[in-house]
Amino acid sequence: MGNKSFVGYEYQQVAVKSDMSSVYADGYENFGWKLENSDFASGKPNSVVMRFKRDRKIRNKPELTRLQRQFDSIVSDIVSLESSKRVKASIVAYIVGIVGTVFMAGSVFSVTAGLILPCIILAIPAFIGWILPCFLYRSIEKKRIVAVTPLIDSKYDELYTVCEKANGLLDQAG
């Protein structure tokens, strides 16, 4: 039979957002990791658990590990920037909606007290406060996307540079 040499593996398990799983699968390959499998994380919607393995005796391991930490940090920054597109828009929309609800509560209390004119006066800003959040959300989100997209693109460039360096170290090891 063939003489097969022993290879010891080290394993790593990473929980990531499902929309970033392909970035991890492609990126970790540059650090010597091979994707074993991935499946949805229990209890975490939109998350995936990815399992990797690599040769324990890989060369340049300390430098690859350092670059991998840098990779993880950059991906974390990208995820934060992606979520920041919607956070401010959501907060403003919720606040305006709550203010509209407060006006509606005042309108209801006015009508139960038999005060029709204050009821009508309070109902107008209440309905505006319920309709306006949709338009505010879209407007603020669009502005935020325009502001954040160049930052995200530069982070991806930084990510690819780190992967390129790591891949170069793997080529030297081979």
MARNUMI-551137 format. One record per residue: residue in one letter; x negated, y negated, z of N, C-alpha, C in turn. Coordinates in pm, whole numbers, padded with zeros to 5 digits, always signed. Each point is the difference from the previous one (the first is absolute). Layout:
N
AXYZXYZXYZ/...
***
This chain:
174
M-00083+00118+00000+00083-00118+00000-00088-00125+00000/G+00064-00116-00024-00074-00126-00005-00047-00042+00138/N-00115-00064+00004-00054-00049+00125+00055-00139+00024/K+00094-00010+00090+00067-00126+00028-00059-00061+00126/S-00047-00124-00008-00060-00063+00117+00110-00058+00090/F-00030+00000+00129+00096-00050+00098+00009-00153-00006/V+00122-00050+00007+00024-00144+00006+00089-00027+00121/G-00052-00078+00094+00081-00041+00115+00069-00132-00032/Y+00125-00009+00037+00078-00120-00032+00036-00076+00127/E+00014-00129-00017+00061-00082+00104+00133-00047-00056/Y+00094-00024+00089+00136-00031-00041+00043-00134+00058/Q+00086-00065-00074+00054-00127+00047+00146-00009-00041/Q+00079-00052+00091+00142-00018-00025+00030-00149+00014/V+00069-00056-00100+00027-00143-00001+00149-00021-00025/A+00064-00081+00084+00140-00038-00021+00001-00137-00068/V+00062-00007-00117+00001-00124-00078+00142-00028-00050/K+00022-00125-00039+00127-00035-00064+00005+00072-00134/S+00116+00049-00036+00010+00082-00121-00040-00076-00126/D+00022-00132-00003-00039-00075-00120-00152-00021-00009/M-00073+00031+00105-00147-00011-00002-00067+00137-00009/S+00078+00106-00011-00059+00135+00000-00091+00023-00121/S+00035-00052-00116-00086+00020-00116-00131-00077+00015/V+00004-00116+00066-00122-00076+00025-00093+00081+00090/Y+00057+00063+00104-00081+00083+00088-00052+00124-00071/A+00085+00066-00078-00042+00121-00071-00116-00031-00094/D+00010-00108-00075-00106-00039-00093-00123-00052+00074/G+00023-00081+00101-00111-00063+00071-00082+00098+00082/Y+00065+00089+00076-00072+00093+00085-00086+00097-00080/E+00036+00024-00125-00079+00086-00088-00142-00057-00014/N-00012-00132+00003-00130-00065-00012-00087+00014+00124/F+00060+00047+00110-00075+00022+00124-00027+00149+00021/G+00026+00079-00104-00027+00143+00006+00118+00084+00046/W+00113-00061+00029+00118+00073+00048+00078+00056-00117/K+00057+00117+00021+00091+00061-00098+00136+00012+00066/L+00103-00043-00070+00137+00007+00054+00045+00145+00004/E+00033+00047+00120+00050+00136+00017+00150+00004-00026/N+00074-00083+00072+00144-00010-00019+00052-00126+00067/S+00123-00031-00028+00065-00115+00065+00147+00031+00012/D+00059-00049+00108+00143+00015+00019+00051-00116+00084/F+00131-00019-00002+00060-00113+00069-00020+00012+00150/A-00030-00112+00063-00021-00004+00144+00134+00007+00071/S+00011+00088+00096+00126+00013+00072+00018-00119+00094/G+00117-00057-00002+00032-00113+00087-00047-00135-00051/K-00069-00003-00112-00047-00126-00056+00049-00012-00144/P+00102-00080-00022+00048-00015-00137-00106-00069-00087/N-00006+00038-00124-00096-00056-00098-00145+00024+00038/S-00027+00107+00073-00138+00035+00036-00032+00140-00047/V-00128+00020-00031-00049+00128-00047-00122+00038+00082/V-00010+00128+00035-00119+00051+00066-00083+00070-00107/M-00122-00047-00017-00090+00055-00101-00113+00074+00071/R-00031+00120-00048-00106+00082+00060-00114+00015-00102/F-00120-00035+00045-00119+00003-00085-00104+00093+00060/K-00092+00047-00086-00116+00076+00048-00120-00039-00084/R-00119+00016+00062-00126-00022-00073-00110+00083+00064/D-00105+00017-00074-00116+00075+00045-00062-00069+00122/R-00023+00076+00106-00059-00057+00122-00143-00049-00023/K-00069+00060-00094-00141-00033-00021-00018-00099-00115/I+00098-00080-00023-00008-00100-00108-00111-00099+00032/R-00073-00040-00101-00107-00099+00022+00058-00139+00016/N-00077-00088+00059+00039-00140+00021+00127-00013+00083/K+00022+00096+00088+00124+00003+00079+00021-00127+00085/P-00101-00050+00069+00023-00121+00081+00044-00120-00086/E-00066-00018-00114+00036-00113-00087+00138+00020-00061/L+00032+00124-00037+00133+00030-00054+00108-00025+00104/T-00030+00035+00124+00096-00022+00110+00021-00150+00022/R-00108-00076-00005+00012-00146+00016+00084-00059-00112/L-00027+00042-00123+00077-00051-00114+00145+00044+00008/Q+00024+00120+00053+00137+00048+00015+00077-00085+00101/R-00066-00039+00108+00065-00089+00098+00033-00134-00064/Q-00091-00048-00082+00023-00125-00073+00119+00016-00094/F+00008+00112-00069+00111+00031-00089+00132-00003+00078/D+00002+00069+00116+00122+00005+00082+00042-00139+00045/S-00097-00083+00036+00028-00137+00042+00060-00083-00113/I-00055+00014-00118+00051-00076-00116+00141+00046-00035/V+00025+00130+00003+00135+00050-00029+00098-00052+00105/S-00043-00005+00124+00086-00055+00106+00032-00147-00028/D-00098-00076-00047+00023-00140-00036+00101-00011-00115/I-00013+00089-00098+00092-00002-00114+00143+00029+00046/V+00016+00099+00088+00133+00033+00052+00059-00118+00077/S-00083-00067+00079+00046-00117+00075+00043-00112-00094/L-00079-00025-00103+00034-00105-00096+00129+00035-00075/E+00017+00127-00035+00123+00043-00069+00123-00025+00088/S-00011+00034+00127+00115-00018+00088+00024-00147+00033/S-00105-00082-00008+00016-00143+00030+00085-00070-00106/K+00016+00063-00115+00082-00060-00105+00144-00018+00047/R+00046+00090+00086+00141+00000+00039+00026-00047+00143/V-00100-00002+00083+00022-00030+00141+00054-00142+00021/K-00068-00101-00053+00043-00138+00019+00139-00023-00059/A+00024+00056-00118+00132-00015-00065+00109+00063+00086/S-00030+00115+00058+00099+00068+00085+00030-00081+00125/I-00104-00053+00063+00018-00077+00123+00087-00122-00025/V-00031-00074-00105+00078-00120-00032+00145+00037-00030/A+00020+00106-00078+00136+00042-00036+00079+00042+00124/Y-00063+00074+00090+00068+00041+00122+00037-00119+00087/I-00091-00093+00015+00027-00118+00084+00116-00081-00056/V+00000-00025-00131+00109-00075-00062+00131+00076+00015/G-00004+00132-00016+00121+00082+00018+00053-00006+00142/I-00090+00001+00097+00042-00009+00141+00062-00137+00030/V-00062-00105-00053+00056-00135+00018+00140-00006-00062/G+00017+00060-00118+00132+00005-00062+00100+00074+00086/T-00045+00108+00064+00087+00077+00088+00039-00081+00124/V-00093-00079+00052+00031-00086+00115+00109-00102-00038/F-00013-00058-00120+00104-00093-00046+00134+00072-00016/M-00002+00124-00050+00124+00075-00016+00062+00031+00136/A-00084+00031+00098+00052+00023+00135+00068-00126+00052/G-00062-00117-00022+00061-00126+00041+00132-00023-00073/S+00004+00038-00127+00123-00015-00078+00111+00089+00055/V-00034+00122+00036+00100+00093+00055+00049-00050+00135/F-00091-00047+00084+00042-00052+00130+00089-00123-00017/S-00029-00080-00101+00082-00120-00025+00141+00039-00042/V+00012+00099-00087+00133+00040-00046+00079+00066+00112/T-00069+00076+00088+00072+00062+00112+00043-00105+00102/A-00069-00114+00002+00039-00110+00089+00104-00089-00066/G+00036+00030-00125+00100-00078-00069-00053-00126-00066/L-00132-00010-00015-00062-00117-00061-00035+00033-00145/I+00088-00034-00092-00016+00037-00140-00112-00079-00068/L-00006-00133+00020-00101-00082-00068-00142+00042+00038/P-00034+00017+00130-00135+00049+00033-00026+00140-00056/C+00105+00080-00009-00014+00135-00057-00047-00010-00144/I+00063-00086-00079-00036-00017-00142-00140-00060-00012/I-00028-00100+00083-00131-00065-00005-00112+00099+00034/L+00020+00087+00098-00101+00100+00039-00007+00117-00099/A+00110+00029-00068+00001+00113-00094-00084-00029-00124/I-00007-00127-00042-00076-00034-00122-00149+00033+00016/P-00069-00049+00106-00141+00040+00015-00016+00149+00031/A+00104+00061+00058-00007+00144+00028-00009+00079-00130/F+00088-00032-00096-00004+00071-00127-00129-00031-00077/I-00044-00124+00008-00128-00035-00063-00114+00081+00064/G+00004+00013+00131-00101+00077+00074+00005+00148-00031/W+00111+00049-00052+00008+00140-00038-00037+00023-00146/I+00019-00100-00083-00030+00013-00143-00145-00037-00030/L-00049-00106+00063-00132-00053-00026-00116+00097+00021/P+00003+00089+00100-00115+00089+00023-00043+00082-00122/C+00094+00043-00079-00034+00079-00120-00088-00082-00094/F+00038-00122-00025-00077-00085-00091-00133-00044+00062/L+00002-00029+00131-00124-00035+00070-00099+00115-00006/Y+00048+00120+00027-00087+00117-00001-00069+00015-00134/R+00076-00005-00108-00057+00016-00134-00102-00109-00030/S+00034-00123+00034-00089-00112-00029-00132+00010+00077/I+00009+00026+00129-00120+00009+00084-00084+00121-00041/E+00066+00112-00031-00073+00119-00041-00076-00025-00130/K+00062-00066-00096-00069-00030-00127-00123-00087+00023/K+00015-00103+00085-00114-00088+00029-00112+00078+00069/R+00037+00087+00090-00099+00078+00074-00071+00100-00092/I+00075+00059-00092-00060+00094-00096-00104-00072-00085/V+00034-00121-00045-00095-00078-00081-00126-00032+00080/A+00017-00028+00129-00115-00035+00083-00086+00121+00036/V+00062+00116+00020-00070+00117+00052-00059+00089-00110/T+00059+00000-00116-00045+00090-00107-00149-00016-00034/P-00053-00122-00013-00145-00010-00025-00086+00057+00114/L+00047-00014+00124-00073+00056+00114-00001+00153-00006/I+00114+00058-00036+00010+00145-00012-00090+00050-00113/D+00001-00072-00111-00087+00038-00112-00147-00003+00039/S-00040-00102+00075-00141-00008+00043-00034+00113+00097/K+00096+00039+00084-00022+00113+00092-00017+00130-00078/Y+00080+00016-00107-00016+00121-00084-00137-00001-00067/D-00046-00116-00045-00135-00008-00059-00106+00040+00102/E+00016-00048+00123-00091+00034+00109+00004+00151+00027/L+00120+00057-00005+00020+00143+00022-00073+00082-00106/Y+00013-00042-00125-00065+00072-00109-00152-00011+00010/T-00051-00112+00048-00144-00016+00019-00051+00098+00105/V+00074+00014+00110-00038+00094+00105+00001+00143-00054/C+00103+00034-00076+00010+00135-00057-00115+00025-00099/E-00036-00101-00074-00108+00013-00097-00133+00026+00072/K-00024-00073+00110-00122+00021+00078-00003+00142+00056/A+00113+00045+00054+00008+00134+00058-00022+00107-00106/N+00060-00020-00115-00016+00095-00110-00146+00006-00045/G-00066-00115+00000-00143-00003-00033-00082+00081+00098/L+00038-00005+00129-00070+00081+00101+00023+00149-00023/L+00121+00036-00042+00029+00141-00029-00081+00048-00119/D-00014-00087-00101-00079+00036-00119-00146+00023+00037/Q-00051-00080+00095-00140+00017+00045-00018+00133+00072/A+00106+00039+00073-00006+00124+00078+00001+00123-00089/G+00064-00013-00117+00015+00116-00088-00123+00027-00073/
***
